[in-house]
Amino acid sequence: MDNDKGYEILTLRYVFEFIDYNGNTMNVIEIDSKTDNIQDIIQDVFEISRRVFNLETSDDFDIVFKSVRLITRSPILVR
């Protein structure tokens, strides 16, 4: 991926915030990915969060978290 400034996009960094039912941030996860396929990114986010929070199923996830929010999506550039 090139742009008109002479930089190449090496990877994309996604930052997600996990919010509980009280509106508090429980965790923030950063994922670097070479793909821009948001479905793959979301799958990675859920897999990481399941391991971090010891969640067995997606129902457990729904009990613990009210929402997951994408905070930023930014390219990591190289010349």
PDB file with one MODEL, atoms N, CA, C and O in Angstrom:
MODEL        1
ATOM      1  N   MET A   1       0.839  -1.174   0.000  1.00  0.00           N
ATOM      2  CA  MET A   1       0.000   0.000   0.000  1.00  0.00           C
ATOM      3  C   MET A   1       0.886   1.240   0.000  1.00  0.00           C
ATOM      4  O   MET A   1       1.640   1.477   0.944  1.00  0.00           O
ATOM      5  N   ASP A   2       0.789   2.005  -1.038  1.00  0.00           N
ATOM      6  CA  ASP A   2       1.571   3.231  -1.155  1.00  0.00           C
ATOM      7  C   ASP A   2       0.640   4.432  -1.116  1.00  0.00           C
ATOM      8  O   ASP A   2      -0.556   4.327  -1.386  1.00  0.00           O
ATOM      9  N   ASN A   3       1.221   5.578  -0.773  1.00  0.00           N
ATOM     10  CA  ASN A   3       0.464   6.817  -0.885  1.00  0.00           C
ATOM     11  C   ASN A   3       1.296   7.840  -1.630  1.00  0.00           C
ATOM     12  O   ASN A   3       2.438   7.562  -1.997  1.00  0.00           O
ATOM     13  N   ASP A   4       0.744   9.016  -1.858  1.00  0.00           N
ATOM     14  CA  ASP A   4       1.407  10.026  -2.679  1.00  0.00           C
ATOM     15  C   ASP A   4       2.536  10.759  -1.967  1.00  0.00           C
ATOM     16  O   ASP A   4       3.186  11.597  -2.592  1.00  0.00           O
ATOM     17  N   LYS A   5       2.797  10.494  -0.718  1.00  0.00           N
ATOM     18  CA  LYS A   5       3.852  11.163   0.044  1.00  0.00           C
ATOM     19  C   LYS A   5       5.147  10.345   0.088  1.00  0.00           C
ATOM     20  O   LYS A   5       6.106  10.755   0.742  1.00  0.00           O
ATOM     21  N   GLY A   6       5.190   9.214  -0.586  1.00  0.00           N
ATOM     22  CA  GLY A   6       6.391   8.399  -0.602  1.00  0.00           C
ATOM     23  C   GLY A   6       6.492   7.415   0.550  1.00  0.00           C
ATOM     24  O   GLY A   6       7.537   6.792   0.740  1.00  0.00           O
ATOM     25  N   TYR A   7       5.434   7.266   1.314  1.00  0.00           N
ATOM     26  CA  TYR A   7       5.412   6.314   2.420  1.00  0.00           C
ATOM     27  C   TYR A   7       4.648   5.067   2.011  1.00  0.00           C
ATOM     28  O   TYR A   7       3.748   5.114   1.173  1.00  0.00           O
ATOM     29  N   GLU A   8       5.019   3.972   2.609  1.00  0.00           N
ATOM     30  CA  GLU A   8       4.297   2.725   2.415  1.00  0.00           C
ATOM     31  C   GLU A   8       3.643   2.364   3.740  1.00  0.00           C
ATOM     32  O   GLU A   8       4.255   2.499   4.800  1.00  0.00           O
ATOM     33  N   ILE A   9       2.400   1.904   3.677  1.00  0.00           N
ATOM     34  CA  ILE A   9       1.711   1.469   4.895  1.00  0.00           C
ATOM     35  C   ILE A   9       2.209   0.067   5.223  1.00  0.00           C
ATOM     36  O   ILE A   9       1.949  -0.886   4.488  1.00  0.00           O
ATOM     37  N   LEU A  10       2.920  -0.043   6.326  1.00  0.00           N
ATOM     38  CA  LEU A  10       3.478  -1.317   6.762  1.00  0.00           C
ATOM     39  C   LEU A  10       2.390  -2.200   7.361  1.00  0.00           C
ATOM     40  O   LEU A  10       2.288  -3.384   7.038  1.00  0.00           O
ATOM     41  N   THR A  11       1.586  -1.618   8.227  1.00  0.00           N
ATOM     42  CA  THR A  11       0.511  -2.338   8.894  1.00  0.00           C
ATOM     43  C   THR A  11      -0.507  -1.325   9.397  1.00  0.00           C
ATOM     44  O   THR A  11      -0.257  -0.120   9.377  1.00  0.00           O
ATOM     45  N   LEU A  12      -1.640  -1.814   9.841  1.00  0.00           N
ATOM     46  CA  LEU A  12      -2.671  -0.959  10.416  1.00  0.00           C
ATOM     47  C   LEU A  12      -2.794  -1.277  11.898  1.00  0.00           C
ATOM     48  O   LEU A  12      -2.789  -2.445  12.286  1.00  0.00           O
ATOM     49  N   ARG A  13      -2.902  -0.254  12.720  1.00  0.00           N
ATOM     50  CA  ARG A  13      -3.067  -0.443  14.165  1.00  0.00           C
ATOM     51  C   ARG A  13      -4.496  -0.078  14.551  1.00  0.00           C
ATOM     52  O   ARG A  13      -4.972   1.027  14.290  1.00  0.00           O
ATOM     53  N   TYR A  14      -5.160  -1.040  15.180  1.00  0.00           N
ATOM     54  CA  TYR A  14      -6.515  -0.846  15.680  1.00  0.00           C
ATOM     55  C   TYR A  14      -6.453  -0.833  17.203  1.00  0.00           C
ATOM     56  O   TYR A  14      -5.760  -1.651  17.807  1.00  0.00           O
ATOM     57  N   VAL A  15      -7.177   0.093  17.822  1.00  0.00           N
ATOM     58  CA  VAL A  15      -7.241   0.162  19.278  1.00  0.00           C
ATOM     59  C   VAL A  15      -8.713   0.053  19.675  1.00  0.00           C
ATOM     60  O   VAL A  15      -9.546   0.853  19.251  1.00  0.00           O
ATOM     61  N   PHE A  16      -9.013  -0.950  20.494  1.00  0.00           N
ATOM     62  CA  PHE A  16     -10.378  -1.204  20.939  1.00  0.00           C
ATOM     63  C   PHE A  16     -10.489  -0.993  22.441  1.00  0.00           C
ATOM     64  O   PHE A  16      -9.566  -1.305  23.193  1.00  0.00           O
ATOM     65  N   GLU A  17     -11.633  -0.460  22.868  1.00  0.00           N
ATOM     66  CA  GLU A  17     -11.916  -0.225  24.282  1.00  0.00           C
ATOM     67  C   GLU A  17     -13.074  -1.135  24.689  1.00  0.00           C
ATOM     68  O   GLU A  17     -14.090  -1.208  23.998  1.00  0.00           O
ATOM     69  N   PHE A  18     -12.910  -1.822  25.810  1.00  0.00           N
ATOM     70  CA  PHE A  18     -13.942  -2.700  26.346  1.00  0.00           C
ATOM     71  C   PHE A  18     -14.625  -1.987  27.503  1.00  0.00           C
ATOM     72  O   PHE A  18     -13.966  -1.572  28.455  1.00  0.00           O
ATOM     73  N   ILE A  19     -15.947  -1.844  27.424  1.00  0.00           N
ATOM     74  CA  ILE A  19     -16.704  -1.054  28.388  1.00  0.00           C
ATOM     75  C   ILE A  19     -17.672  -1.968  29.137  1.00  0.00           C
ATOM     76  O   ILE A  19     -18.385  -2.765  28.528  1.00  0.00           O
ATOM     77  N   ASP A  20     -17.687  -1.840  30.482  1.00  0.00           N
ATOM     78  CA  ASP A  20     -18.606  -2.647  31.281  1.00  0.00           C
ATOM     79  C   ASP A  20     -19.971  -1.960  31.375  1.00  0.00           C
ATOM     80  O   ASP A  20     -20.181  -0.894  30.796  1.00  0.00           O
ATOM     81  N   TYR A  21     -20.896  -2.585  32.110  1.00  0.00           N
ATOM     82  CA  TYR A  21     -22.260  -2.067  32.192  1.00  0.00           C
ATOM     83  C   TYR A  21     -22.377  -0.802  33.032  1.00  0.00           C
ATOM     84  O   TYR A  21     -23.422  -0.152  33.014  1.00  0.00           O
ATOM     85  N   ASN A  22     -21.332  -0.438  33.765  1.00  0.00           N
ATOM     86  CA  ASN A  22     -21.321   0.821  34.516  1.00  0.00           C
ATOM     87  C   ASN A  22     -20.706   1.959  33.703  1.00  0.00           C
ATOM     88  O   ASN A  22     -20.606   3.086  34.187  1.00  0.00           O
ATOM     89  N   GLY A  23     -20.297   1.667  32.477  1.00  0.00           N
ATOM     90  CA  GLY A  23     -19.693   2.681  31.624  1.00  0.00           C
ATOM     91  C   GLY A  23     -18.198   2.847  31.827  1.00  0.00           C
ATOM     92  O   GLY A  23     -17.596   3.773  31.285  1.00  0.00           O
ATOM     93  N   ASN A  24     -17.593   1.953  32.607  1.00  0.00           N
ATOM     94  CA  ASN A  24     -16.154   2.020  32.877  1.00  0.00           C
ATOM     95  C   ASN A  24     -15.363   1.260  31.817  1.00  0.00           C
ATOM     96  O   ASN A  24     -15.810   0.231  31.310  1.00  0.00           O
ATOM     97  N   THR A  25     -14.188   1.779  31.492  1.00  0.00           N
ATOM     98  CA  THR A  25     -13.285   1.072  30.594  1.00  0.00           C
ATOM     99  C   THR A  25     -12.639  -0.075  31.357  1.00  0.00           C
ATOM    100  O   THR A  25     -11.958   0.142  32.359  1.00  0.00           O
ATOM    101  N   MET A  26     -12.853  -1.283  30.882  1.00  0.00           N
ATOM    102  CA  MET A  26     -12.289  -2.469  31.524  1.00  0.00           C
ATOM    103  C   MET A  26     -10.899  -2.787  30.986  1.00  0.00           C
ATOM    104  O   MET A  26     -10.021  -3.232  31.726  1.00  0.00           O
ATOM    105  N   ASN A  27     -10.711  -2.554  29.696  1.00  0.00           N
ATOM    106  CA  ASN A  27      -9.439  -2.885  29.073  1.00  0.00           C
ATOM    107  C   ASN A  27      -9.353  -2.198  27.716  1.00  0.00           C
ATOM    108  O   ASN A  27     -10.367  -1.849  27.113  1.00  0.00           O
ATOM    109  N   VAL A  28      -8.136  -2.014  27.255  1.00  0.00           N
ATOM    110  CA  VAL A  28      -7.889  -1.488  25.917  1.00  0.00           C
ATOM    111  C   VAL A  28      -6.941  -2.468  25.235  1.00  0.00           C
ATOM    112  O   VAL A  28      -5.913  -2.843  25.799  1.00  0.00           O
ATOM    113  N   ILE A  29      -7.289  -2.875  24.032  1.00  0.00           N
ATOM    114  CA  ILE A  29      -6.476  -3.830  23.288  1.00  0.00           C
ATOM    115  C   ILE A  29      -6.045  -3.193  21.972  1.00  0.00           C
ATOM    116  O   ILE A  29      -6.857  -2.618  21.247  1.00  0.00           O
ATOM    117  N   GLU A  30      -4.748  -3.305  21.676  1.00  0.00           N
ATOM    118  CA  GLU A  30      -4.200  -2.845  20.398  1.00  0.00           C
ATOM    119  C   GLU A  30      -3.903  -4.067  19.541  1.00  0.00           C
ATOM    120  O   GLU A  30      -3.342  -5.054  20.016  1.00  0.00           O
ATOM    121  N   ILE A  31      -4.284  -3.985  18.283  1.00  0.00           N
ATOM    122  CA  ILE A  31      -4.010  -5.069  17.345  1.00  0.00           C
ATOM    123  C   ILE A  31      -3.369  -4.467  16.100  1.00  0.00           C
ATOM    124  O   ILE A  31      -3.894  -3.515  15.522  1.00  0.00           O
ATOM    125  N   ASP A  32      -2.240  -5.021  15.694  1.00  0.00           N
ATOM    126  CA  ASP A  32      -1.608  -4.638  14.434  1.00  0.00           C
ATOM    127  C   ASP A  32      -1.960  -5.702  13.404  1.00  0.00           C
ATOM    128  O   ASP A  32      -1.835  -6.899  13.662  1.00  0.00           O
ATOM    129  N   SER A  33      -2.398  -5.254  12.245  1.00  0.00           N
ATOM    130  CA  SER A  33      -2.837  -6.194  11.227  1.00  0.00           C
ATOM    131  C   SER A  33      -2.448  -5.703   9.843  1.00  0.00           C
ATOM    132  O   SER A  33      -2.440  -4.502   9.576  1.00  0.00           O
ATOM    133  N   LYS A  34      -2.130  -6.634   8.978  1.00  0.00           N
ATOM    134  CA  LYS A  34      -1.829  -6.292   7.590  1.00  0.00           C
ATOM    135  C   LYS A  34      -3.102  -6.255   6.752  1.00  0.00           C
ATOM    136  O   LYS A  34      -3.086  -5.779   5.617  1.00  0.00           O
ATOM    137  N   THR A  35      -4.186  -6.747   7.299  1.00  0.00           N
ATOM    138  CA  THR A  35      -5.453  -6.757   6.574  1.00  0.00           C
ATOM    139  C   THR A  35      -6.325  -5.587   7.010  1.00  0.00           C
ATOM    140  O   THR A  35      -6.213  -5.086   8.129  1.00  0.00           O
ATOM    141  N   ASP A  36      -7.188  -5.170   6.106  1.00  0.00           N
ATOM    142  CA  ASP A  36      -8.159  -4.125   6.421  1.00  0.00           C
ATOM    143  C   ASP A  36      -9.556  -4.735   6.546  1.00  0.00           C
ATOM    144  O   ASP A  36     -10.556  -4.018   6.577  1.00  0.00           O
ATOM    145  N   ASN A  37      -9.611  -6.056   6.617  1.00  0.00           N
ATOM    146  CA  ASN A  37     -10.887  -6.757   6.724  1.00  0.00           C
ATOM    147  C   ASN A  37     -11.366  -6.677   8.168  1.00  0.00           C
ATOM    148  O   ASN A  37     -10.829  -7.353   9.046  1.00  0.00           O
ATOM    149  N   ILE A  38     -12.374  -5.853   8.409  1.00  0.00           N
ATOM    150  CA  ILE A  38     -12.825  -5.594   9.775  1.00  0.00           C
ATOM    151  C   ILE A  38     -13.379  -6.849  10.445  1.00  0.00           C
ATOM    152  O   ILE A  38     -13.283  -6.978  11.666  1.00  0.00           O
ATOM    153  N   GLN A  39     -13.952  -7.772   9.684  1.00  0.00           N
ATOM    154  CA  GLN A  39     -14.466  -9.007  10.273  1.00  0.00           C
ATOM    155  C   GLN A  39     -13.334  -9.839  10.874  1.00  0.00           C
ATOM    156  O   GLN A  39     -13.490 -10.411  11.953  1.00  0.00           O
ATOM    157  N   ASP A  40     -12.199  -9.909  10.183  1.00  0.00           N
ATOM    158  CA  ASP A  40     -11.041 -10.626  10.721  1.00  0.00           C
ATOM    159  C   ASP A  40     -10.511  -9.943  11.976  1.00  0.00           C
ATOM    160  O   ASP A  40     -10.134 -10.607  12.941  1.00  0.00           O
ATOM    161  N   ILE A  41     -10.485  -8.616  11.957  1.00  0.00           N
ATOM    162  CA  ILE A  41      -9.996  -7.851  13.106  1.00  0.00           C
ATOM    163  C   ILE A  41     -10.893  -8.085  14.312  1.00  0.00           C
ATOM    164  O   ILE A  41     -10.400  -8.324  15.415  1.00  0.00           O
ATOM    165  N   ILE A  42     -12.201  -8.018  14.113  1.00  0.00           N
ATOM    166  CA  ILE A  42     -13.143  -8.219  15.221  1.00  0.00           C
ATOM    167  C   ILE A  42     -12.999  -9.625  15.785  1.00  0.00           C
ATOM    168  O   ILE A  42     -13.041  -9.809  17.002  1.00  0.00           O
ATOM    169  N   GLN A  43     -12.831 -10.613  14.925  1.00  0.00           N
ATOM    170  CA  GLN A  43     -12.627 -11.991  15.397  1.00  0.00           C
ATOM    171  C   GLN A  43     -11.376 -12.076  16.267  1.00  0.00           C
ATOM    172  O   GLN A  43     -11.392 -12.721  17.316  1.00  0.00           O
ATOM    173  N   ASP A  44     -10.295 -11.429  15.839  1.00  0.00           N
ATOM    174  CA  ASP A  44      -9.066 -11.404  16.641  1.00  0.00           C
ATOM    175  C   ASP A  44      -9.296 -10.732  17.988  1.00  0.00           C
ATOM    176  O   ASP A  44      -8.804 -11.205  19.012  1.00  0.00           O
ATOM    177  N   VAL A  45     -10.042  -9.634  17.990  1.00  0.00           N
ATOM    178  CA  VAL A  45     -10.336  -8.910  19.236  1.00  0.00           C
ATOM    179  C   VAL A  45     -11.088  -9.811  20.208  1.00  0.00           C
ATOM    180  O   VAL A  45     -10.753  -9.855  21.392  1.00  0.00           O
ATOM    181  N   PHE A  46     -12.092 -10.522  19.730  1.00  0.00           N
ATOM    182  CA  PHE A  46     -12.858 -11.397  20.610  1.00  0.00           C
ATOM    183  C   PHE A  46     -12.017 -12.562  21.122  1.00  0.00           C
ATOM    184  O   PHE A  46     -12.148 -12.952  22.283  1.00  0.00           O
ATOM    185  N   GLU A  47     -11.161 -13.120  20.281  1.00  0.00           N
ATOM    186  CA  GLU A  47     -10.297 -14.217  20.730  1.00  0.00           C
ATOM    187  C   GLU A  47      -9.321 -13.746  21.808  1.00  0.00           C
ATOM    188  O   GLU A  47      -9.114 -14.434  22.808  1.00  0.00           O
ATOM    189  N   ILE A  48      -8.731 -12.586  21.602  1.00  0.00           N
ATOM    190  CA  ILE A  48      -7.800 -12.043  22.602  1.00  0.00           C
ATOM    191  C   ILE A  48      -8.535 -11.750  23.901  1.00  0.00           C
ATOM    192  O   ILE A  48      -8.047 -12.088  24.980  1.00  0.00           O
ATOM    193  N   SER A  49      -9.697 -11.129  23.809  1.00  0.00           N
ATOM    194  CA  SER A  49     -10.439 -10.776  25.023  1.00  0.00           C
ATOM    195  C   SER A  49     -10.910 -12.019  25.769  1.00  0.00           C
ATOM    196  O   SER A  49     -10.957 -12.015  26.999  1.00  0.00           O
ATOM    197  N   ARG A  50     -11.252 -13.066  25.060  1.00  0.00           N
ATOM    198  CA  ARG A  50     -11.655 -14.311  25.738  1.00  0.00           C
ATOM    199  C   ARG A  50     -10.509 -14.862  26.573  1.00  0.00           C
ATOM    200  O   ARG A  50     -10.722 -15.339  27.688  1.00  0.00           O
ATOM    201  N   ARG A  51      -9.291 -14.798  26.037  1.00  0.00           N
ATOM    202  CA  ARG A  51      -8.132 -15.286  26.788  1.00  0.00           C
ATOM    203  C   ARG A  51      -7.792 -14.368  27.956  1.00  0.00           C
ATOM    204  O   ARG A  51      -7.486 -14.836  29.053  1.00  0.00           O
ATOM    205  N   VAL A  52      -7.846 -13.056  27.715  1.00  0.00           N
ATOM    206  CA  VAL A  52      -7.492 -12.088  28.760  1.00  0.00           C
ATOM    207  C   VAL A  52      -8.454 -12.186  29.940  1.00  0.00           C
ATOM    208  O   VAL A  52      -8.029 -12.138  31.094  1.00  0.00           O
ATOM    209  N   PHE A  53      -9.744 -12.322  29.656  1.00  0.00           N
ATOM    210  CA  PHE A  53     -10.757 -12.312  30.708  1.00  0.00           C
ATOM    211  C   PHE A  53     -11.273 -13.699  31.069  1.00  0.00           C
ATOM    212  O   PHE A  53     -12.233 -13.818  31.830  1.00  0.00           O
ATOM    213  N   ASN A  54     -10.653 -14.751  30.536  1.00  0.00           N
ATOM    214  CA  ASN A  54     -11.060 -16.125  30.850  1.00  0.00           C
ATOM    215  C   ASN A  54     -12.537 -16.377  30.545  1.00  0.00           C
ATOM    216  O   ASN A  54     -13.257 -16.929  31.377  1.00  0.00           O
ATOM    217  N   LEU A  55     -12.978 -15.985  29.384  1.00  0.00           N
ATOM    218  CA  LEU A  55     -14.373 -16.155  28.998  1.00  0.00           C
ATOM    219  C   LEU A  55     -14.511 -17.416  28.156  1.00  0.00           C
ATOM    220  O   LEU A  55     -13.717 -17.662  27.247  1.00  0.00           O
ATOM    221  N   GLU A  56     -15.522 -18.205  28.469  1.00  0.00           N
ATOM    222  CA  GLU A  56     -15.727 -19.472  27.771  1.00  0.00           C
ATOM    223  C   GLU A  56     -16.505 -19.292  26.464  1.00  0.00           C
ATOM    224  O   GLU A  56     -16.144 -19.860  25.433  1.00  0.00           O
ATOM    225  N   THR A  57     -17.569 -18.500  26.521  1.00  0.00           N
ATOM    226  CA  THR A  57     -18.460 -18.374  25.367  1.00  0.00           C
ATOM    227  C   THR A  57     -18.765 -16.910  25.074  1.00  0.00           C
ATOM    228  O   THR A  57     -18.392 -16.016  25.833  1.00  0.00           O
ATOM    229  N   SER A  58     -19.448 -16.688  23.961  1.00  0.00           N
ATOM    230  CA  SER A  58     -19.870 -15.319  23.641  1.00  0.00           C
ATOM    231  C   SER A  58     -20.924 -14.831  24.630  1.00  0.00           C
ATOM    232  O   SER A  58     -21.053 -13.626  24.846  1.00  0.00           O
ATOM    233  N   ASP A  59     -21.681 -15.753  25.237  1.00  0.00           N
ATOM    234  CA  ASP A  59     -22.640 -15.352  26.277  1.00  0.00           C
ATOM    235  C   ASP A  59     -21.910 -14.768  27.478  1.00  0.00           C
ATOM    236  O   ASP A  59     -22.364 -13.784  28.061  1.00  0.00           O
ATOM    237  N   ASP A  60     -20.780 -15.369  27.853  1.00  0.00           N
ATOM    238  CA  ASP A  60     -19.975 -14.825  28.953  1.00  0.00           C
ATOM    239  C   ASP A  60     -19.509 -13.414  28.622  1.00  0.00           C
ATOM    240  O   ASP A  60     -19.483 -12.536  29.483  1.00  0.00           O
ATOM    241  N   PHE A  61     -19.149 -13.215  27.382  1.00  0.00           N
ATOM    242  CA  PHE A  61     -18.704 -11.891  26.940  1.00  0.00           C
ATOM    243  C   PHE A  61     -19.830 -10.874  27.126  1.00  0.00           C
ATOM    244  O   PHE A  61     -19.598  -9.765  27.607  1.00  0.00           O
ATOM    245  N   ASP A  62     -21.042 -11.255  26.745  1.00  0.00           N
ATOM    246  CA  ASP A  62     -22.200 -10.360  26.873  1.00  0.00           C
ATOM    247  C   ASP A  62     -22.519 -10.041  28.326  1.00  0.00           C
ATOM    248  O   ASP A  62     -23.031  -8.961  28.621  1.00  0.00           O
ATOM    249  N   ILE A  63     -22.228 -10.953  29.229  1.00  0.00           N
ATOM    250  CA  ILE A  63     -22.470 -10.719  30.656  1.00  0.00           C
ATOM    251  C   ILE A  63     -21.476  -9.712  31.211  1.00  0.00           C
ATOM    252  O   ILE A  63     -21.846  -8.872  32.031  1.00  0.00           O
ATOM    253  N   VAL A  64     -20.228  -9.779  30.784  1.00  0.00           N
ATOM    254  CA  VAL A  64     -19.160  -8.935  31.328  1.00  0.00           C
ATOM    255  C   VAL A  64     -19.140  -7.548  30.687  1.00  0.00           C
ATOM    256  O   VAL A  64     -18.947  -6.552  31.385  1.00  0.00           O
ATOM    257  N   PHE A  65     -19.335  -7.470  29.387  1.00  0.00           N
ATOM    258  CA  PHE A  65     -19.159  -6.205  28.670  1.00  0.00           C
ATOM    259  C   PHE A  65     -20.461  -5.676  28.095  1.00  0.00           C
ATOM    260  O   PHE A  65     -21.285  -6.430  27.576  1.00  0.00           O
ATOM    261  N   LYS A  66     -20.628  -4.372  28.197  1.00  0.00           N
ATOM    262  CA  LYS A  66     -21.754  -3.713  27.541  1.00  0.00           C
ATOM    263  C   LYS A  66     -21.427  -3.468  26.075  1.00  0.00           C
ATOM    264  O   LYS A  66     -22.274  -3.642  25.199  1.00  0.00           O
ATOM    265  N   SER A  67     -20.174  -3.056  25.817  1.00  0.00           N
ATOM    266  CA  SER A  67     -19.808  -2.760  24.436  1.00  0.00           C
ATOM    267  C   SER A  67     -18.300  -2.805  24.232  1.00  0.00           C
ATOM    268  O   SER A  67     -17.511  -2.751  25.176  1.00  0.00           O
ATOM    269  N   VAL A  68     -17.942  -2.904  22.974  1.00  0.00           N
ATOM    270  CA  VAL A  68     -16.557  -2.789  22.538  1.00  0.00           C
ATOM    271  C   VAL A  68     -16.555  -1.684  21.495  1.00  0.00           C
ATOM    272  O   VAL A  68     -17.368  -1.679  20.571  1.00  0.00           O
ATOM    273  N   ARG A  69     -15.631  -0.752  21.658  1.00  0.00           N
ATOM    274  CA  ARG A  69     -15.614   0.418  20.778  1.00  0.00           C
ATOM    275  C   ARG A  69     -14.259   0.528  20.097  1.00  0.00           C
ATOM    276  O   ARG A  69     -13.215   0.398  20.736  1.00  0.00           O
ATOM    277  N   LEU A  70     -14.288   0.767  18.801  1.00  0.00           N
ATOM    278  CA  LEU A  70     -13.059   1.039  18.063  1.00  0.00           C
ATOM    279  C   LEU A  70     -12.669   2.477  18.350  1.00  0.00           C
ATOM    280  O   LEU A  70     -13.397   3.404  17.995  1.00  0.00           O
ATOM    281  N   ILE A  71     -11.511   2.669  18.995  1.00  0.00           N
ATOM    282  CA  ILE A  71     -11.048   4.014  19.341  1.00  0.00           C
ATOM    283  C   ILE A  71     -10.309   4.629  18.164  1.00  0.00           C
ATOM    284  O   ILE A  71     -10.617   5.746  17.749  1.00  0.00           O
ATOM    285  N   THR A  72      -9.342   3.910  17.630  1.00  0.00           N
ATOM    286  CA  THR A  72      -8.582   4.432  16.492  1.00  0.00           C
ATOM    287  C   THR A  72      -8.227   3.320  15.517  1.00  0.00           C
ATOM    288  O   THR A  72      -8.135   2.145  15.873  1.00  0.00           O
ATOM    289  N   ARG A  73      -8.037   3.730  14.305  1.00  0.00           N
ATOM    290  CA  ARG A  73      -7.490   2.878  13.244  1.00  0.00           C
ATOM    291  C   ARG A  73      -6.462   3.749  12.547  1.00  0.00           C
ATOM    292  O   ARG A  73      -6.816   4.730  11.892  1.00  0.00           O
ATOM    293  N   SER A  74      -5.200   3.400  12.681  1.00  0.00           N
ATOM    294  CA  SER A  74      -4.165   4.263  12.116  1.00  0.00           C
ATOM    295  C   SER A  74      -3.099   3.432  11.410  1.00  0.00           C
ATOM    296  O   SER A  74      -2.758   2.335  11.852  1.00  0.00           O
ATOM    297  N   PRO A  75      -2.581   3.961  10.319  1.00  0.00           N
ATOM    298  CA  PRO A  75      -1.527   3.246   9.599  1.00  0.00           C
ATOM    299  C   PRO A  75      -0.172   3.426  10.273  1.00  0.00           C
ATOM    300  O   PRO A  75       0.106   4.471  10.862  1.00  0.00           O
ATOM    301  N   ILE A  76       0.657   2.411  10.181  1.00  0.00           N
ATOM    302  CA  ILE A  76       2.057   2.503  10.588  1.00  0.00           C
ATOM    303  C   ILE A  76       2.842   2.568   9.280  1.00  0.00           C
ATOM    304  O   ILE A  76       2.814   1.635   8.479  1.00  0.00           O
ATOM    305  N   LEU A  77       3.537   3.675   9.079  1.00  0.00           N
ATOM    306  CA  LEU A  77       4.172   3.964   7.795  1.00  0.00           C
ATOM    307  C   LEU A  77       5.676   3.740   7.817  1.00  0.00           C
ATOM    308  O   LEU A  77       6.319   3.875   8.857  1.00  0.00           O
ATOM    309  N   VAL A  78       6.230   3.394   6.658  1.00  0.00           N
ATOM    310  CA  VAL A  78       7.678   3.332   6.452  1.00  0.00           C
ATOM    311  C   VAL A  78       7.985   4.029   5.137  1.00  0.00           C
ATOM    312  O   VAL A  78       7.128   4.132   4.259  1.00  0.00           O
ATOM    313  N   ARG A  79       9.214   4.505   5.013  1.00  0.00           N
ATOM    314  CA  ARG A  79       9.631   5.139   3.742  1.00  0.00           C
ATOM    315  C   ARG A  79      10.154   4.101   2.797  1.00  0.00           C
ATOM    316  O   ARG A  79      10.554   4.429   1.680  1.00  0.00           O
TER     317      ARG A  79
ENDMDL
END
